[in-house]
Each structure stands twice: as structure tokens, then as C-alpha cells.
């Protein structure tokens, strides 16, 4: 029998008019968002604020993680126009901080690294000063592919650890705990100016000691920012929720993370790796955002923009 959702897990009410605008733009450019594909509970709130997380390289993943709602199968043909379409849409939406993620593409020779690099470059070219955060797959730990993404100079490189080491074979059967840690450390070694970030889901049966150990491991591998949120079962085919974590416990983990030394910690039931991602930028890159804000005030707002036909 499915557990009843506790009172603190309430869904945010959408603003249908703005959500429709965002959806129209995405469809007109043949773009996907992880907000939709992963059934994120924050979609109404984020889209009503005219923000979204772009998901490149199609809408079909070549891996089958036990927690993820994205469909699994053969990868789609890579869209050569996708990088420019992402950049133009981000500009039209007036984004100052954009997050780009992807499905896993183990079927491609470079596992999608080149498309990430092209998208980062297009965003910076079309939107000078914009802060670009990428949330990549692990590229099977291939240093050449990781270096390809880093050379495009994203401001933030995010790769989620997702869960504690003991649960990895269940939650992420085609990934490895150590490989994720090595990737995050490798990014810092390739370019120390890139901020690194990772995220954890709670409620899958982990213990407090395991969570704290994972936080220490992330910090020891050079991670600057960490997000901690509640796992919510997308369908009955996915892993069950073992426990709904109380908000007070999330606050405790936030305090522990800050004590460990992370530059930024976001912890709460609805926190996701890309949810309110600009909060990190506002803390560590405030002056840059202020300059970008002044620049963008001279642009046409979304409400007056002519949407692509």
C-alpha cells in the first residue's frame, strides 16, 4: 500500500498563463525540459517564474535508474540546431542563470559531451554575462569527454551523487559512487575556476550517518555546493519511498553541510538539483548578476516578446 503524503508535501499552485507561454516556446523550438520529463513537482512554480531546466540530446535515456521518470530506450538523433535554439529561448525568457542537463547517451561516441560544449558556447555567445550551469551524466568517467565540457567554460558543473554508497547498485545500477566523486574532482583539476555542485535524494532507506559521510566525501572531492531533497516516487514502477523526511531533518542536514564548509547548501523536501539554482549565483556571483540584470532591463520582456510561430 502506498504511503500517504505528509502535510508538508503540498503541490504548488501554477499560474496557467505563464506556464502556457513557456510551454509554447519549448515546443516551437523542439526543446525538452527535465521539468516535464522527470515529472518534477516544482514545474508549476518554476515555469510561472519564467525559468526551466533545458534537457538536451533528446527525451530518451539509455540508462534505467530506479528513481527516474524519463523514458528509457534507444537515443534519438542529435539535433544540430539545439544549441542555438536553447540559447535563443533562454534569451527570450530573460534568464540570467540557465541550467542545461541531458539524458544519458551511452550510444554516442562522445556520450553527448560535444553537444554540451556547443550549447554552453551558444548561450555565452547569445547572452553575454549569463551564468551557465550544466548538469551532466557521468560520461562513464571518460576524462576526454569531461574535459570537452569544461573547455567550454560553464560557470557551474553539476553532477548528482543521488544517494549514499550502499544504495547505489539499487538506485543507480549503471553508475558508480566512486566514479561520480572522481568526476567532480576531475572538473576542479581541469579548471579550478568552475564551481562544482552535486545533489542527494533522501527517503530511499539511507541512514543519517551515511548522509553525513556522503557530504564529507563530496566536500573532500572539491564540491562547492550541494542540494538535498526528498525522493518522490514518480510511478508505481519506480523505487518505493521508504521514508518521508521531516523538514526539520532537512534543516539539520543544511546546518551540517554549512559546518562542513560548503559554499552553498540547499536542503528541503522540494529541493532539486536545479530548483532555484540562481540562489547559488546570487550568493557567490552577485556583482555579475547585477551587471547582467542592468543589461537585460534594456531587452524586450517575455510578456511583450513575439513568440516563434
C-alpha positions in Angstrom: 0.0 0.0 0.0 1.3 3.4 -0.9 2.2 5.7 1.9 0.1 8.8 2.4 1.9 12.1 1.7 2.6 14.1 4.8 1.1 17.6 5.2 4.4 19.3 4.4 4.5 17.8 0.9 1.9 20.0 -0.8 2.0 20.9 -4.5 2.4 24.5 -5.5 -0.4 26.1 -7.5 0.5 27.1 -11.1 0.0 30.3 -13.0 -1.6 28.8 -16.1 -1.0 31.9 -18.3 2.8 32.0 -17.8 3.2 28.2 -17.9 1.4 28.2 -21.3 3.9 30.8 -22.6 6.9 28.7 -21.5 5.4 25.5 -22.9 4.7 27.2 -26.2 8.3 28.4 -26.6 9.7 25.0 -25.8 7.5 23.2 -28.3 8.1 25.8 -31.1 11.9 25.2 -30.8 11.6 21.4 -30.4 13.1 21.6 -26.9 12.7 19.4 -23.9 12.8 20.2 -20.2 13.7 17.9 -17.4 10.9 19.6 -15.5 8.4 17.8 -17.7 10.3 14.6 -18.5 11.2 13.9 -14.9 7.8 14.9 -13.6 9.3 17.5 -11.2 6.9 18.7 -8.6 8.3 22.2 -8.9 7.3 22.7 -12.5 4.3 25.0 -11.8 6.4 27.3 -9.6 9.4 27.4 -11.8 7.6 27.9 -15.1 5.4 30.6 -13.5 8.7 32.4 -12.8 9.7 32.0 -16.5 12.5 29.6 -15.7 13.1 26.0 -16.7 15.9 23.4 -17.0 16.7 22.6 -20.6 17.3 18.9 -21.4 19.4 18.4 -24.5 20.1 15.3 -26.6 16.6 14.1 -26.8 13.9 12.8 -24.4 15.0 9.2 -24.2 17.7 7.9 -21.8 20.0 4.9 -22.4 20.1 4.1 -18.7 17.4 2.8 -16.4 17.8 4.4 -12.9 15.3 3.1 -10.4 14.1 6.6 -9.4 13.9 8.5 -12.7 10.7 9.0 -14.7 12.4 9.8 -18.0 11.7 7.2 -20.6 14.4 4.6 -21.4 15.3 3.3 -24.9 17.4 4.0 -27.9 18.8 7.5 -28.1 17.4 10.0 -30.6 19.2 11.7 -33.4 21.2 14.7 -32.2 19.7 18.0 -33.3 22.3 20.3 -34.8 20.1 23.3 -34.2 19.5 22.5 -30.5 22.4 24.6 -29.0 21.2 27.8 -30.8 17.6 27.1 -30.0 18.4 26.7 -26.3 20.4 30.0 -26.4 17.7 31.9 -28.2 14.9 30.6 -25.9 16.9 31.4 -22.8 17.4 35.0 -24.1 13.7 35.4 -24.9 12.8 34.1 -21.4 15.1 36.7 -19.9 17.2 34.1 -17.9 20.2 35.2 -16.0 21.2 31.8 -14.8 20.4 28.8 -17.1 20.7 25.1 -16.3 21.3 22.6 -19.1 21.1 18.9 -18.4 20.6 15.8 -20.6 19.6 12.2 -20.7 22.5 9.7 -20.7 23.7 9.0 -24.2 25.9 6.0 -23.8 25.2 5.2 -27.5 27.1 8.2 -28.8 30.9 8.1 -29.3 31.4 11.1 -27.0 28.3 10.4 -24.9 27.0 13.8 -25.7 29.9 15.9 -24.4 30.2 17.9 -27.7 26.6 18.9 -27.6 27.0 20.2 -24.1 30.0 22.2 -25.2 28.2 23.7 -28.2 25.2 24.6 -26.0 27.4 26.4 -23.4 29.2 28.3 -26.2 25.9 29.3 -27.8 24.5 30.5 -24.5 27.5 32.6 -23.8 27.6 34.0 -27.3 23.9 34.9 -27.4 23.7 36.0 -23.8 27.0 37.7 -22.7 27.3 37.5 -18.9 24.8 34.8 -18.5 25.7 32.2 -15.8 25.6 28.7 -17.3 25.2 25.6 -15.1 25.5 22.2 -16.6 24.1 19.0 -15.0 25.8 16.2 -16.9 25.8 12.4 -16.9 29.0 10.7 -15.7 30.4 10.1 -19.3 31.5 6.8 -17.8 34.3 8.7 -16.2 36.0 9.5 -19.5 38.4 12.4 -18.9 38.4 13.5 -22.5 34.6 13.9 -22.5 34.6 15.7 -19.2 37.4 18.0 -20.5 35.4 18.8 -23.6 32.6 20.2 -21.4 35.0 22.1 -19.1 36.8 23.7 -22.0 33.5 25.4 -23.0 33.8 27.2 -19.6 30.4 26.7 -17.8 30.3 28.7 -14.6 28.9 25.7 -12.7 29.4 22.0 -13.3 26.8 19.8 -11.6 26.7 16.1 -11.4 24.5 14.4 -8.8 25.6 11.6 -6.5 21.9 11.0 -5.9 22.2 8.6 -3.0 24.6 7.1 -0.4 27.2 4.5 -1.4 25.3 1.5 0.0 22.3 2.1 -2.2 24.0 2.9 -5.4 23.6 -0.5 -7.0 19.8 -0.3 -6.5 19.2 3.4 -7.2 21.9 3.9 -10.0 22.7 0.5 -11.3 24.7 1.8 -14.3 26.6 4.4 -12.3 29.3 4.2 -9.6 29.7 6.1 -6.3 33.5 6.4 -6.7 33.2 7.4 -10.4 30.9 10.3 -9.5 33.3 11.5 -6.9 36.2 11.2 -9.3 34.3 13.2 -12.0 33.6 16.1 -9.6 37.3 16.1 -8.5 38.4 16.0 -12.1 36.4 19.1 -13.0 38.3 21.0 -10.3 41.6 19.7 -11.6 40.9 20.7 -15.2 39.6 24.2 -14.3 39.7 25.3 -10.7 37.5 28.4 -11.6 34.5 26.2 -12.3 32.2 25.8 -9.3 31.2 22.2 -8.7 27.8 21.1 -7.4 26.1 17.8 -6.5 22.7 16.6 -5.2 21.3 14.0 -2.9 17.8 12.4 -2.6 16.6 11.3 0.8 13.9 8.8 1.7 15.3 5.7 0.0 16.4 4.0 3.2 19.7 5.8 3.9 20.8 6.5 7.5 21.9 9.8 8.9 25.5 8.6 9.3 25.5 7.6 5.6 24.2 11.0 4.5 26.8 12.8 6.6 29.6 10.6 5.2 28.4 11.4 1.7 28.5 15.1 2.4 32.1 14.7 3.7 33.0 12.7 0.7 31.6 15.4 -1.7 33.5 18.1 0.2 36.7 16.2 0.2 36.4 15.9 -3.6 36.2 19.7 -4.1 32.4 20.2 -4.3 31.3 23.8 -3.7 27.6 23.4 -3.5 25.2 20.7 -2.5 21.4 20.2 -2.8 19.4 17.8 -0.6 15.7 16.9 -1.3 13.0 14.3 -0.8 12.7 11.4 -3.2 9.1 11.2 -4.6 8.1 8.0 -6.5 7.1 9.1 -10.0 5.1 5.9 -10.8 4.4 2.5 -9.2 7.1 1.0 -11.4 9.8 3.0 -9.7 11.5 2.5 -6.3 9.2 3.0 -3.3 9.6 5.7 -0.8 11.0 4.2 2.4 10.6 7.4 4.5 9.3 10.9 4.1 11.9 13.1 5.8 10.6 15.8 8.1 11.6 19.4 7.2 13.4 19.8 10.5 15.7 17.0 9.5 16.4 18.7 6.2 17.3 21.9 8.2 19.7 19.8 10.3 21.4 18.5 7.2 21.7 22.0 5.9 23.4 23.1 9.1 25.8 20.1 8.9 26.7 20.9 5.3 27.4 24.5 6.2 29.5 23.4 9.1 31.5 21.0 6.8 32.4 24.0 4.7 30.3 24.0 1.5 29.9 27.5 0.0 26.2 26.8 -0.5 23.7 24.2 0.8 20.0 24.0 -0.2 18.1 21.4 1.8 14.4 20.8 1.9 11.6 18.4 0.8 11.1 20.1 -2.6 14.7 21.0 -3.2 16.0 19.6 -6.5 19.5 19.9 -8.1 18.3 22.7 -10.5 15.5 24.1 -8.4 16.1 27.8 -7.7 19.6 27.3 -9.0 20.1 31.0 -9.2 20.3 31.2 -5.4 23.8 29.9 -5.6 24.8 32.5 -8.2 23.2 35.2 -6.0 25.5 34.2 -3.2 28.8 33.8 -5.0 28.4 35.8 -8.2 26.2 38.7 -7.1 28.1 41.5 -8.8 28.0 39.6 -12.1 24.2 39.1 -11.8 23.7 42.8 -11.1 25.6 43.8 -14.2 23.6 41.3 -16.2 20.3 42.5 -14.7 21.1 46.0 -15.8 21.9 44.8 -19.3 18.7 42.8 -19.6 16.4 45.6 -18.5 17.1 47.1 -21.9 15.7 44.0 -23.6 12.1 43.2 -24.5 10.4 41.4 -21.6 8.8 38.0 -22.2 5.3 39.4 -21.9 6.0 41.6 -24.9 8.1 39.2 -26.9 6.9 37.9 -30.3 6.8 34.1 -29.8 8.2 32.0 -32.7 5.5 30.6 -35.0 
